Amino acid sequence: MRSLGLERDLRQADIARLSQRLLTREPLDATTVADTSRRLAAVAAVLRVADEVPELLFIRRADKDGDPWSGHMAFPGGRFEPHDDSLETTAIRETREELSLDLRQGQLLGRLDDLAPQNPTLPPLIIRPFVAVVAPDVTFVPNVEVAATYWVPLNALRDDTARAEHILSVDGVRARFPGYRVAEHVVWGLTERIVRQLLSLIDQ
């Protein structure tokens, strides 16, 4: 059962606009044309409204040898498992496992376009991002996969001073990726693309 506070937060201007646009658009579904070599995954872009200010949740993944996303800024999520009945279930399960946060106590607003990594060194995946709103007083119990959590106001991400760049060397070739600065870290890659899409839906 949703709290009265959450009902109020869903009426906040940015959240209400995002909710309406997610309801009325047809997201890109890459799973219908996916080749069998690509695994499926889902992440959750989690929002809250703190003192009338919408904030977006980021996690920093723990450093782990052999993990291609080791130490990266990300959203909670992970790979689809055979016992998941949908990618939405995957996003809910992974968020609960990584943060002890049950998205079903909040409100799922919908989903964004499916994405695939552009970096050839990453595993072949199709990632489906879901958008959820939770109460502002939620607490986390991160598991060993999560090194830190950050709530970032949407207005801070909109500000030009938040724009950053990540430089990656792939086979001796330097590649530049756009990003957002969060604390001392840079959000880049798939997570940056999700943030950009989220903000564009709110601000279009």
Kinemage of the C-alpha trace (Angstrom):
@kinemage 1
@onewidth
@group {chain A} dominant
@subgroup {mainchain}
@vectorlist {calphas} color= white
{ca met a 1} P 0.000 0.000 0.000
{ca arg a 2} L 1.392 3.394 -1.017
{ca ser a 3} L 1.812 6.111 1.615
{ca leu a 4} L 0.102 9.491 1.400
{ca gly a 5} L 3.569 11.040 1.116
{ca leu a 6} L 4.322 8.970 -1.972
{ca glu a 7} L 0.998 9.965 -3.528
{ca arg a 8} L 2.019 13.600 -3.032
{ca asp a 9} L 5.467 12.986 -4.501
{ca leu a 10} L 3.945 11.474 -7.637
{ca arg a 11} L 2.260 14.844 -8.245
{ca gln a 12} L 5.565 16.749 -8.163
{ca ala a 13} L 5.943 18.491 -11.545
{ca asp a 14} L 8.971 16.586 -12.899
{ca ile a 15} L 7.709 13.228 -11.645
{ca ala a 16} L 4.196 13.770 -12.999
{ca arg a 17} L 5.542 14.860 -16.391
{ca leu a 18} L 7.857 11.858 -16.581
{ca ser a 19} L 5.066 9.488 -15.566
{ca gln a 20} L 2.754 10.842 -18.261
{ca arg a 21} L 5.388 10.588 -20.980
{ca leu a 22} L 6.314 7.038 -20.031
{ca leu a 23} L 2.640 6.103 -20.267
{ca thr a 24} L 2.153 7.604 -23.722
{ca arg a 25} L 5.340 6.576 -25.546
{ca glu a 26} L 6.301 3.250 -27.086
{ca pro a 27} L 9.795 2.329 -25.832
{ca leu a 28} L 12.313 0.640 -28.107
{ca asp a 29} L 12.157 -3.121 -27.588
{ca ala a 30} L 15.454 -4.655 -28.697
{ca thr a 31} L 14.545 -8.090 -27.352
{ca thr a 32} L 12.263 -8.738 -30.330
{ca val a 33} L 15.248 -8.628 -32.686
{ca ala a 34} L 17.901 -9.876 -30.291
{ca asp a 35} L 20.235 -12.600 -31.427
{ca thr a 36} L 20.620 -15.545 -29.078
{ca ser a 37} L 24.189 -14.580 -28.167
{ca arg a 38} L 22.964 -11.547 -26.225
{ca arg a 39} L 21.836 -12.024 -22.646
{ca leu a 40} L 19.121 -9.867 -21.111
{ca ala a 41} L 19.435 -7.617 -18.067
{ca ala a 42} L 17.412 -4.949 -16.301
{ca val a 43} L 18.204 -1.951 -14.113
{ca ala a 44} L 16.111 0.415 -12.001
{ca ala a 45} L 16.390 4.204 -12.200
{ca val a 46} L 15.019 5.014 -8.749
{ca leu a 47} L 13.687 8.479 -7.912
{ca arg a 48} L 12.548 10.080 -4.685
{ca val a 49} L 11.276 13.575 -3.815
{ca ala a 50} L 13.134 15.083 -0.847
{ca asp a 51} L 11.879 18.521 0.302
{ca glu a 52} L 10.029 18.850 -3.037
{ca val a 53} L 13.256 18.196 -4.981
{ca pro a 54} L 13.401 15.070 -7.203
{ca glu a 55} L 16.569 13.031 -6.714
{ca leu a 56} L 17.988 10.078 -8.641
{ca leu a 57} L 19.729 7.141 -6.980
{ca phe a 58} L 23.155 5.947 -8.117
{ca ile a 59} L 25.256 3.132 -6.747
{ca arg a 60} L 28.981 2.578 -7.058
{ca arg a 61} L 29.720 -1.039 -7.739
{ca ala a 62} L 32.252 -2.761 -5.536
{ca asp a 63} L 35.739 -3.366 -6.896
{ca lys a 64} L 35.964 -6.964 -8.033
{ca asp a 65} L 38.517 -8.744 -10.204
{ca gly a 66} L 37.042 -10.011 -13.447
{ca asp a 67} L 33.919 -7.831 -13.236
{ca pro a 68} L 33.716 -5.558 -16.320
{ca trp a 69} L 31.666 -3.056 -14.275
{ca ser a 70} L 33.970 -3.144 -11.248
{ca gly a 71} L 33.949 0.217 -9.458
{ca his a 72} L 31.556 1.823 -11.960
{ca met a 73} L 28.761 4.234 -11.129
{ca ala a 74} L 25.526 2.502 -12.033
{ca phe a 75} L 21.894 1.804 -11.258
{ca pro a 76} L 20.870 -1.265 -9.262
{ca gly a 77} L 20.204 -4.198 -11.544
{ca gly a 78} L 21.578 -7.310 -13.124
{ca arg a 79} L 21.007 -10.173 -15.495
{ca phe a 80} L 17.737 -11.909 -16.204
{ca glu a 81} L 17.529 -15.296 -14.510
{ca pro a 82} L 15.429 -18.295 -15.649
{ca his a 83} L 13.143 -17.969 -12.608
{ca asp a 84} L 12.307 -14.320 -13.448
{ca asp a 85} L 8.955 -14.102 -15.219
{ca ser a 86} L 9.850 -10.748 -16.824
{ca leu a 87} L 12.602 -8.146 -16.997
{ca glu a 88} L 10.539 -6.014 -14.623
{ca thr a 89} L 10.821 -8.855 -12.117
{ca thr a 90} L 14.586 -8.867 -12.723
{ca ala a 91} L 14.864 -5.156 -11.891
{ca ile a 92} L 12.784 -5.587 -8.732
{ca arg a 93} L 14.701 -8.678 -7.598
{ca glu a 94} L 18.143 -7.203 -8.245
{ca thr a 95} L 17.293 -3.952 -6.443
{ca arg a 96} L 16.054 -5.931 -3.450
{ca glu a 97} L 19.164 -8.141 -3.442
{ca glu a 98} L 21.650 -5.291 -3.844
{ca leu a 99} L 20.039 -2.698 -1.570
{ca ser a 100} L 17.276 -4.435 0.423
{ca leu a 101} L 14.960 -1.950 -1.292
{ca asp a 102} L 11.555 -3.256 -2.404
{ca leu a 103} L 10.383 -1.225 -5.398
{ca arg a 104} L 6.894 -2.680 -4.990
{ca gln a 105} L 6.463 -0.441 -1.936
{ca gly a 106} L 6.921 2.519 -4.267
{ca gln a 107} L 5.532 3.089 -7.754
{ca leu a 108} L 6.904 1.762 -11.038
{ca leu a 109} L 6.316 4.459 -13.661
{ca gly a 110} L 7.319 2.490 -16.750
{ca arg a 111} L 10.419 1.765 -18.780
{ca leu a 112} L 12.888 3.446 -21.074
{ca asp a 113} L 14.366 2.234 -24.372
{ca asp a 114} L 16.382 -0.968 -24.383
{ca leu a 115} L 20.135 -0.382 -24.649
{ca ala a 116} L 23.225 -2.397 -25.529
{ca pro a 117} L 26.853 -1.677 -24.548
{ca gln a 118} L 28.825 0.229 -27.200
{ca asn a 119} L 32.154 -0.821 -25.702
{ca pro a 120} L 33.316 -4.018 -27.489
{ca thr a 121} L 35.136 -5.196 -24.360
{ca leu a 122} L 31.845 -5.565 -22.458
{ca pro a 123} L 29.657 -8.692 -22.543
{ca pro a 124} L 26.934 -8.812 -25.243
{ca leu a 125} L 23.844 -7.676 -23.351
{ca ile a 126} L 20.518 -5.967 -23.878
{ca ile a 127} L 19.626 -3.843 -20.851
{ca arg a 128} L 16.092 -2.686 -20.101
{ca pro a 129} L 15.847 0.309 -17.718
{ca phe a 130} L 12.780 0.698 -15.507
{ca val a 131} L 11.822 3.893 -13.667
{ca ala a 132} L 10.462 3.840 -10.125
{ca val a 133} L 9.592 6.345 -7.398
{ca val a 134} L 10.072 5.498 -3.734
{ca ala a 135} L 9.350 7.307 -0.476
{ca pro a 136} L 11.999 9.865 0.565
{ca asp a 137} L 12.713 8.113 3.873
{ca val a 138} L 13.714 4.733 2.426
{ca thr a 139} L 16.845 3.195 3.875
{ca phe a 140} L 19.340 0.784 2.303
{ca val a 141} L 21.291 -2.229 3.418
{ca pro a 142} L 23.759 -2.606 0.517
{ca asn a 143} L 25.160 -6.064 -0.134
{ca val a 144} L 28.756 -6.886 -1.051
{ca glu a 145} L 28.188 -5.844 -4.677
{ca val a 146} L 27.593 -2.192 -3.716
{ca ala a 147} L 30.375 0.051 -2.419
{ca ala a 148} L 28.337 3.264 -1.986
{ca thr a 149} L 24.998 4.955 -2.748
{ca tyr a 150} L 24.307 8.520 -3.844
{ca trp a 151} L 21.097 10.556 -4.131
{ca val a 152} L 21.604 13.323 -6.736
{ca pro a 153} L 19.086 16.117 -7.434
{ca leu a 154} L 17.873 16.133 -11.036
{ca asn a 155} L 18.664 19.848 -11.222
{ca ala a 156} L 22.304 19.096 -10.406
{ca leu a 157} L 22.455 16.673 -13.347
{ca arg a 158} L 20.824 19.263 -15.615
{ca asp a 159} L 23.463 21.861 -14.745
{ca asp a 160} L 26.239 22.310 -17.308
{ca thr a 161} L 28.829 22.027 -14.540
{ca ala a 162} L 27.794 18.372 -14.055
{ca arg a 163} L 28.903 17.418 -17.569
{ca ala a 164} L 32.125 15.442 -17.620
{ca glu a 165} L 34.117 13.116 -19.838
{ca his a 166} L 35.466 9.628 -19.352
{ca ile a 167} L 38.504 8.544 -21.354
{ca leu a 168} L 38.979 4.836 -21.953
{ca ser a 169} L 41.818 3.077 -23.755
{ca val a 170} L 40.652 0.104 -25.825
{ca asp a 171} L 43.395 -1.857 -27.598
{ca gly a 172} L 45.660 1.172 -27.427
{ca val a 173} L 43.016 3.531 -28.839
{ca arg a 174} L 41.700 6.278 -26.577
{ca ala a 175} L 37.927 6.670 -26.683
{ca arg a 176} L 36.041 9.571 -25.128
{ca phe a 177} L 32.645 9.057 -23.495
{ca pro a 178} L 30.285 11.801 -22.243
{ca gly a 179} L 29.395 11.652 -18.573
{ca tyr a 180} L 27.989 13.304 -15.473
{ca arg a 181} L 30.074 14.143 -12.434
{ca val a 182} L 28.675 12.717 -9.188
{ca ala a 183} L 30.808 13.422 -6.119
{ca glu a 184} L 34.352 12.387 -7.138
{ca his a 185} L 33.107 9.919 -9.759
{ca val a 186} L 31.956 10.082 -13.388
{ca val a 187} L 28.744 8.434 -14.556
{ca trp a 188} L 29.374 7.264 -18.106
{ca gly a 189} L 28.511 4.523 -20.595
{ca leu a 190} L 25.140 2.820 -20.321
{ca thr a 191} L 24.247 4.659 -17.127
{ca glu a 192} L 24.963 8.050 -18.726
{ca arg a 193} L 22.756 7.131 -21.685
{ca ile a 194} L 19.922 6.191 -19.324
{ca val a 195} L 20.256 9.469 -17.405
{ca arg a 196} L 20.261 11.432 -20.657
{ca gln a 197} L 17.125 9.678 -21.870
{ca leu a 198} L 15.392 10.191 -18.516
{ca leu a 199} L 16.142 13.916 -18.460
{ca ser a 200} L 15.123 14.358 -22.094
{ca leu a 201} L 11.693 12.869 -21.353
{ca ile a 202} L 11.174 15.258 -18.464
{ca asp a 203} L 12.506 18.336 -20.235
{ca gln a 204} L 11.402 17.832 -23.832
